[in-house]
Amino acid sequence: MQLPVLNNASAYKGARKGATRRSFLRKSVAFAGGITAFAAAISPLKDMKDAPARSLEDWFRDHYKELSQSEKDILFADIAQDVKDKYGIDVTIGDPRPIPGVEYGYALNLSRCNGNRACVHACVKENNQSRSPEIQYIRVVEMPSGTFDLENGSHNYDEEMVPKDGHYYMPIQCHQCADPPCVKVCPVEATWQEEDGITVIDYDWCIGCRYCQAACPYWARHFNFAEPYIPPEEINPDMAYLSNRPRARGVMEKCHFCLQRTRKGRLPACLEACPTGARKFGNLLDPNSEISQILRTKRIFVLKEDVGTRPRFFYYFDERTTRSGGQA
């Protein structure tokens, strides 16, 4: 299978044209004329009591991409102090930027994955995801051999009893689409795609409308219905603004290819935790990278190709008889 044409179009560079949160909210308030309507505008699918905790200054500050470095430094210091006050831990809030000439992609060898979910748990730990209720960016589906129909898969199998005869395992997470539908539906530009192909979320900008969750075909968007809980001793103090800093109730979150690691030359936590070597990650623009070689030499496929999102997350089997009973 040929590698789909991946697009780093200028449409993703800088602010996307259209409504900003500021104009969206101001027009909503002006139209409805009252604080009740304002509450509805900033939290259209929830009661006001469930809205993310924000000051008016937070709601009407400039978009993150428009902030100066000095403004970002102040913002990062405020967030670090908030974490210190809540958890009693000193943390660093960074803002690693995309590396020029790098466009990230992920490949997963389904012949090697045994469904142990080590990737799931490593991701939760690395990215400061809520433990109660637990939010997981990676969903591993136990699939019957001989089918790719996800309707026949199990999302709730016993990970202590894997691998199960007659089955294979398909991990699913954010596919970092070249044409992400989640970005298109966000009414306030709280989510966007960066130059290295990673789609990010500004948790402070998100209004919790969940339109992106409805638009995503890969179950990759997760909503904080309850106040996230992380034991202080389990906090990962190496944080980035657009990735693994703690989130509030009432906002969306998702996989971001561990950008706090990968933009510093490290590998995603899920890959390092995989005991079978099923996961491969790298630069799609480098013809000598391992992932580029995989895409040239393996019979790869993408999930739900018919929806046209052009994922940067690829699947393949070893070039031998696979668990699905056919040749890869």
C-alpha positions as CSV (number, residue, x, y, z in Angstrom):
1,M,0.0,0.0,0.0
2,Q,1.4,3.4,-0.9
3,L,1.9,6.1,1.7
4,P,-0.9,8.6,1.4
5,V,0.1,12.2,0.4
6,L,0.6,14.0,3.7
7,N,-0.2,17.7,3.8
8,N,1.7,20.3,5.7
9,A,-0.4,23.0,4.1
10,S,-0.1,26.6,5.2
11,A,-3.7,26.3,6.3
12,Y,-2.3,24.8,9.5
13,K,0.4,27.5,10.0
14,G,-0.8,30.4,12.2
15,A,-4.4,31.0,13.2
16,R,-7.1,29.4,11.0
17,K,-9.4,32.0,9.5
18,G,-12.9,32.2,11.1
19,A,-14.4,32.8,14.5
20,T,-12.1,33.2,17.4
21,R,-13.3,32.4,20.9
22,R,-13.3,36.1,21.8
23,S,-15.6,37.0,18.8
24,F,-17.7,33.8,19.3
25,L,-18.4,34.6,22.9
26,R,-18.9,38.3,22.4
27,K,-21.4,37.8,19.6
28,S,-23.2,35.1,21.7
29,V,-23.5,37.5,24.6
30,A,-24.5,40.4,22.5
31,F,-27.2,38.4,20.7
32,A,-28.7,36.9,23.9
33,G,-28.0,39.8,26.2
34,G,-27.5,38.3,29.6
35,I,-25.3,36.2,31.8
36,T,-27.5,33.1,31.3
37,A,-26.8,33.2,27.6
38,F,-23.1,33.8,28.3
39,A,-23.1,30.6,30.4
40,A,-24.7,28.8,27.5
41,A,-22.2,30.2,25.0
42,I,-19.2,29.0,27.0
43,S,-20.6,25.6,27.8
44,P,-23.3,24.8,25.2
45,L,-23.7,21.1,26.1
46,K,-23.4,21.4,29.9
47,D,-24.9,23.2,32.9
48,M,-22.9,26.2,34.1
49,K,-21.9,24.4,37.2
50,D,-19.9,21.9,35.1
51,A,-18.1,24.6,33.1
52,P,-14.3,24.7,33.2
53,A,-13.1,27.0,36.0
54,R,-12.0,30.2,34.3
55,S,-11.7,33.9,35.2
56,L,-13.0,36.5,32.8
57,E,-9.4,37.4,32.1
58,D,-8.7,33.7,31.0
59,W,-11.8,33.7,28.8
60,F,-10.9,36.9,26.9
61,R,-7.1,36.7,26.7
62,D,-5.5,36.4,23.3
63,H,-5.2,33.0,21.5
64,Y,-2.2,31.0,22.6
65,K,-0.6,31.3,19.2
66,E,-0.8,35.1,19.5
67,L,0.9,35.4,22.9
68,S,4.4,36.9,23.1
69,Q,7.1,34.8,24.8
70,S,7.0,37.1,27.9
71,E,3.2,36.5,28.1
72,K,3.8,32.8,27.8
73,D,6.4,32.9,30.5
74,I,3.9,34.5,32.9
75,L,1.3,32.0,32.0
76,F,3.6,29.0,32.5
77,A,4.7,30.4,35.9
78,D,1.0,30.8,37.0
79,I,0.3,27.2,35.9
80,A,3.4,25.9,37.8
81,Q,2.2,27.7,40.9
82,D,-1.3,26.3,40.6
83,V,0.2,22.8,40.4
84,K,2.4,23.5,43.4
85,D,-0.6,24.8,45.4
86,K,-2.7,21.8,44.5
87,Y,-0.2,18.9,44.6
88,G,2.7,20.3,46.7
89,I,5.1,19.5,43.8
90,D,7.6,21.7,41.9
91,V,7.1,21.2,38.2
92,T,8.4,22.7,35.0
93,I,6.0,23.9,32.2
94,G,7.8,23.9,28.9
95,D,6.7,24.8,25.3
96,P,8.8,22.6,23.0
97,R,8.2,23.7,19.4
98,P,8.0,21.5,16.3
99,I,11.4,20.5,14.9
100,P,12.0,21.9,11.3
101,G,11.9,19.2,8.7
102,V,10.1,16.7,10.9
103,E,6.6,15.2,10.4
104,Y,5.9,12.5,12.9
105,G,4.2,9.2,12.0
106,Y,3.5,6.0,13.9
107,A,3.4,2.4,12.7
108,L,2.1,-0.6,14.6
109,N,2.9,-4.2,13.9
110,L,-0.2,-6.2,14.7
111,S,1.7,-9.5,14.4
112,R,3.7,-8.5,17.5
113,C,1.1,-6.8,19.7
114,N,-0.1,-9.3,22.4
115,G,-2.7,-7.1,24.0
116,N,-0.9,-6.6,27.4
117,R,-1.8,-2.9,27.6
118,A,1.6,-1.8,28.8
119,C,1.3,1.1,26.4
120,V,-2.0,2.2,27.9
121,H,-0.6,2.3,31.4
122,A,2.7,4.0,30.4
123,C,0.7,6.7,28.6
124,V,-1.5,7.4,31.6
125,K,1.5,7.8,33.8
126,E,3.6,9.9,31.4
127,N,0.8,12.3,30.5
128,N,-0.7,13.0,34.0
129,Q,-4.1,11.5,33.0
130,S,-6.8,11.2,35.7
131,R,-6.7,8.0,37.7
132,S,-10.2,8.4,39.1
133,P,-12.0,8.4,36.8
134,E,-9.2,7.0,34.7
135,I,-8.8,8.5,31.3
136,Q,-6.9,6.4,28.7
137,Y,-5.7,7.8,25.4
138,I,-5.0,4.3,24.0
139,R,-7.8,1.8,23.4
140,V,-6.7,-1.8,22.7
141,V,-9.3,-3.9,20.9
142,E,-9.2,-7.7,21.0
143,M,-10.2,-8.7,17.5
144,P,-11.3,-12.2,16.2
145,S,-8.9,-13.6,13.6
146,G,-10.0,-13.1,10.1
147,T,-11.8,-9.8,10.4
148,F,-11.1,-6.1,10.6
149,D,-14.7,-5.2,11.6
150,L,-14.3,-3.3,14.9
151,E,-17.9,-4.1,15.7
152,N,-16.8,-7.7,16.4
153,G,-13.9,-6.6,18.7
154,S,-13.9,-6.4,22.5
155,H,-12.7,-3.3,24.3
156,N,-13.0,-4.9,27.8
157,Y,-11.0,-8.1,27.7
158,D,-8.9,-9.5,30.6
159,E,-5.4,-8.3,30.0
160,E,-4.1,-11.0,32.4
161,M,-5.2,-13.7,29.9
162,V,-3.5,-12.5,26.7
163,P,-2.8,-13.4,24.0
164,K,-6.0,-15.3,23.4
165,D,-6.0,-18.0,20.8
166,G,-7.9,-17.0,17.6
167,H,-7.5,-13.3,18.2
168,Y,-5.2,-10.4,17.5
169,Y,-4.9,-7.0,19.2
170,M,-5.4,-3.6,17.7
171,P,-4.3,-0.5,19.7
172,I,-6.1,2.7,18.7
173,Q,-5.3,6.3,19.7
174,C,-5.2,9.7,18.1
175,H,-4.1,9.1,14.5
176,Q,-2.8,12.6,14.0
177,C,-4.7,13.0,10.7
178,A,-3.4,15.1,7.9
179,D,-7.0,16.3,7.4
180,P,-8.3,16.3,11.0
181,P,-12.1,16.7,11.3
182,C,-11.8,17.7,15.0
183,V,-10.0,20.9,14.0
184,K,-12.7,21.8,11.5
185,V,-15.5,21.6,13.9
186,C,-14.0,23.5,16.9
187,P,-15.9,26.8,17.1
188,V,-13.2,28.6,19.0
189,E,-9.9,27.3,17.6
190,A,-9.0,25.5,20.8
191,T,-7.5,22.7,18.7
192,W,-5.2,23.0,15.7
193,Q,-2.5,21.1,13.8
194,E,1.1,22.1,14.1
195,E,4.0,21.8,11.5
196,D,5.1,18.4,12.7
197,G,1.7,16.9,12.1
198,I,0.6,16.8,15.8
199,T,-2.9,18.1,16.5
200,V,-2.9,19.8,19.9
201,I,-5.4,21.2,22.3
202,D,-5.2,24.4,24.4
203,Y,-7.0,23.2,27.6
204,D,-7.5,26.8,28.8
205,W,-9.1,27.8,25.5
206,C,-11.4,24.8,25.3
207,I,-15.1,25.5,26.0
208,G,-16.1,21.9,26.5
209,C,-18.6,21.7,23.6
210,R,-17.4,18.2,22.6
211,Y,-17.9,18.8,18.9
212,C,-14.4,17.5,18.3
213,Q,-15.3,14.3,20.2
214,A,-18.3,13.8,17.9
215,A,-16.2,14.4,14.8
216,C,-13.4,12.1,15.6
217,P,-13.8,8.6,13.9
218,Y,-11.1,7.0,16.1
219,W,-12.6,7.5,19.7
220,A,-9.5,9.6,20.4
221,R,-11.0,12.6,22.1
222,H,-11.7,12.3,25.9
223,F,-13.8,14.6,28.0
224,N,-13.3,15.4,31.7
225,F,-16.8,14.9,33.1
226,A,-15.5,14.9,36.7
227,E,-12.6,16.6,38.4
228,P,-9.5,14.7,37.4
229,Y,-7.6,13.0,40.2
230,I,-3.9,12.2,40.3
231,P,-2.1,11.1,43.5
232,P,0.6,13.7,44.1
233,E,3.3,11.0,44.2
234,E,2.4,10.0,40.7
235,I,2.6,13.4,39.1
236,N,5.1,13.6,36.2
237,P,6.8,17.0,36.8
238,D,8.2,17.4,33.3
239,M,5.2,19.1,31.6
240,A,4.5,21.0,28.5
241,Y,1.7,23.5,28.0
242,L,0.1,21.7,25.0
243,S,0.5,18.2,26.3
244,N,0.7,16.7,29.7
245,R,0.1,19.5,32.2
246,P,-2.9,18.7,34.5
247,R,-6.3,19.3,33.0
248,A,-9.5,20.7,34.5
249,R,-13.0,19.3,34.7
250,G,-15.0,20.2,31.6
251,V,-12.3,20.2,28.9
252,M,-11.2,17.8,26.1
253,E,-7.9,16.0,25.9
254,K,-6.2,13.4,23.7
255,C,-2.9,11.8,22.6
256,H,-0.3,14.3,21.3
257,F,2.5,11.9,20.5
258,C,4.1,12.8,23.9
259,L,5.3,16.0,22.4
260,Q,7.0,16.9,25.7
261,R,9.3,14.0,24.9
262,T,9.4,13.6,21.1
263,R,10.2,17.2,20.3
264,K,13.2,16.8,22.5
265,G,14.4,13.7,20.5
266,R,12.9,11.1,22.8
267,L,10.4,8.3,21.9
268,P,6.8,8.2,23.1
269,A,6.2,6.6,26.4
270,C,3.9,4.0,24.9
271,L,6.7,2.8,22.5
272,E,9.3,2.6,25.3
273,A,6.9,0.5,27.4
274,C,6.0,-2.0,24.7
275,P,7.6,-5.3,25.6
276,T,7.2,-6.9,22.1
277,G,8.6,-4.2,19.8
278,A,5.3,-3.7,18.1
279,R,5.5,0.1,18.0
280,K,7.6,2.2,15.6
281,F,7.8,6.0,15.5
282,G,9.7,8.5,13.6
283,N,10.1,11.2,10.9
284,L,8.0,10.6,7.8
285,L,10.1,13.2,5.9
286,D,13.4,11.3,6.5
287,P,13.7,8.6,3.9
288,N,16.2,6.7,6.0
289,S,14.0,6.6,9.2
290,E,12.7,3.3,10.4
291,I,9.1,4.3,9.9
292,S,9.8,5.5,6.3
293,Q,11.4,2.1,5.5
294,I,8.4,0.3,7.0
295,L,6.0,2.3,4.8
296,R,8.1,1.4,1.7
297,T,8.5,-2.3,2.4
298,K,5.4,-3.4,4.4
299,R,1.8,-3.9,3.3
300,I,0.4,-1.2,5.5
301,F,-3.1,0.0,6.0
302,V,-4.9,2.8,7.9
303,L,-8.0,2.5,9.9
304,K,-11.3,3.7,8.4
305,E,-9.5,4.9,5.2
306,D,-12.9,5.6,3.7
307,V,-13.5,8.6,6.0
308,G,-10.7,10.5,4.3
309,T,-8.9,11.8,7.3
310,R,-5.5,10.6,6.0
311,P,-4.0,9.3,9.3
312,R,-0.4,9.3,10.2
313,F,-0.9,6.2,12.2
314,F,-0.3,3.0,10.2
315,Y,-0.9,-0.7,10.8
316,Y,0.9,-3.7,9.3
317,F,1.5,-7.5,9.7
318,D,4.8,-9.4,9.5
319,E,5.5,-10.8,6.0
320,R,4.4,-14.3,7.0
321,T,1.1,-16.1,7.9
322,T,-0.7,-13.8,10.3
323,R,-3.1,-14.5,13.2
324,S,-5.9,-13.5,10.8
325,G,-5.2,-16.6,8.8
326,G,-3.9,-15.1,5.7
327,Q,-0.7,-13.8,4.2
328,A,0.5,-10.2,5.2
